[in-house]
Amino acid sequence: MPKGEEVEFEITYLPIGEHHLKSYKLVMQIVSGPKYDFLLVGRARKPGIKLSSTTVDFGPCFVSRQPFPLRKMLVVNNVDSSAISIETDFEKKPHLDVLLTPGQVLMPDSTDEADKLQIPILFTPRDIKSYQETVTFDFNNLYKVDVLVKGEGIPLQLELKDPDQAFLDFGIVSVGGDVTKTVPLINKSKKPVTFKLRPSDASQFQKCNVAFAPDGEVTLKPREVLPLEVRFHPK
């Protein structure tokens, strides 16, 4: 190398995990010249991020004719001393979407709830089957975290316990008479069903002096039976 010329040496520290580089000795020997010792010091650690969970489980969800997205929130908190960027390359699918704004940055931890990032996860089951997807979040373009999102599309099975009772015959009832028959409904679904009785033509039933009980909102657990009462009181 000519006299007075400079040369640069590039030293790359690229740990694949948490690591402490402590006084690592590097020797530079000049041909027919002096020897120089260097001590390399460094530390590698994961970004200080905290996720509310690495699994988002929607469980059994009803498949309806007009699919409606179900929402769960994934909370990400920065417990580091510096700002941390977060990205994901997940592409929206018909049954799953992750609402993360590109270029999102998390500021250091604070007691203020607003400083925590809430990421909406939208699940829209369209078929009767189990779903499972992995969403990868990239922090500072260095550290990746996989979040498992799963759920199941199921049919809504609220049925008559006795199918023959789909036709209910009160027979001959005298004027002023009062006859009540019970029609058991059973929930054969994997999850509770909440419903409200709404006759297709309520006014017509009232004219015919037919009433149903209960007439309010009802929730049936799986395999639970509801004794639906149908009353005929001709005037």
C-alpha positions, 0 to 999 in steps of 0.5 A: 500500500503506497505511503499516505493511503488509507484503507477501511476494514469492515467488521460485521457483527451479526448474531442469530440470537441473544448474545454478549460479545465481551472483549473479543480480541482482534489482532491486526498484523502489519507485514514487516511492521507492528501488531495492533490489538483490538477489543470488540464489545457488543450485545445482541438482544431481542426488541422489548415487545410484549404481545397479549398472546401468540394464539388468537382462537375464535373457537366455533363460529356460526356460518351464516348466509350473509357472513359477518366478520368476528373481531378479536384484538391483539395487543402489542406493547413496547417495553423497550427504551426506544421506538420499535417498528412493526410490519406484517406481510400477511395478505388479506384472505376471504376468511381472515384479515389483519388490520395493521397500518403499514409503517406502524411504529410503537413508542416506548412503554407508558402507563397510558393505555393509548400507547399500546397498539391494538391490532384488529384480527377479523375472522369470517368463516364461510364454510363448515370446517376448521381454519388455521393461519399463521400471521408473522409480525416483523419488529425492526426488520430483525425480529419476527414473531408468529401468531397462530389464528384459528377458528371453526365454521359450524352450522347453526342447529336449532331444531325441533326435538320431535320433527313430527311437531312441525305440524301442530294440531289443536283439534276442536276447541270450544269458544272460550276454551284454553289449550296449551301444547308444548313443543321442545326445541333443542340446540344441537350446535357446538356453541350457545344459540341466542334467538327470539321468536318472531312469527312470520305473521304475528298479527295473523296469530293474534287474530287467531288467538294463538300465543307463544311463550317465552316471547323474549330473547332466549339463549340455549346452551349446546344440547339444552332443550327449551319447552316452547309453549303454544297457546290457543284461546279462541274467543 
